Amino acid sequence: MITTEMTTVFKAPTRGRRYLTLNGALNAEARAIILERYPIDPPCGNDLYDGGDSGYYIVADEPDLYNRMHKKLYGFLKLQYQKGIDR
């Protein structure tokens, strides 16, 4: 038999989605904030050898910077969440 249940979900407002785990929501929110500030720039031109641009994607082009930013932002968001619960 199918029943309905109430459960806690976590919403990542910048991403605009709900997640079943806090960790998932924090990761998605941190990623969305970073990609909002450093948007994906699609490649232009048909071929890179014809003077086309390869575009910009921070996750692939600067992985060290992205990982460092994600780690710090994740920690900050987690701290803000914990402070909000303690009130």
C-alpha positions, 0 to 999 in steps of 0.5 A: 500500500502506498502512503504519504510521509512527511520528511525534512528537505533542504532547499538551495535558493540560488539553485531553486531545487530541494534536496534530501540531504543537507550535504547535497543542498550545500554543494548545489548552492555553492556551485550555483553561486560560483557559476553565477559569478563565473558564468559558462562562456560557450565557444564561438567559431566553428573551429579553434584553428580558424580563430574561434574561441574555446569559451570559458568554464571555471570547473574545467579551465581553472580547477584549482581555483574552483575547488578552493572557492567551492570548499570555502563557500561550502564551509561558509554556507554550512556555518550559516545554516548551523547558526540559523538553527541555533537561534 
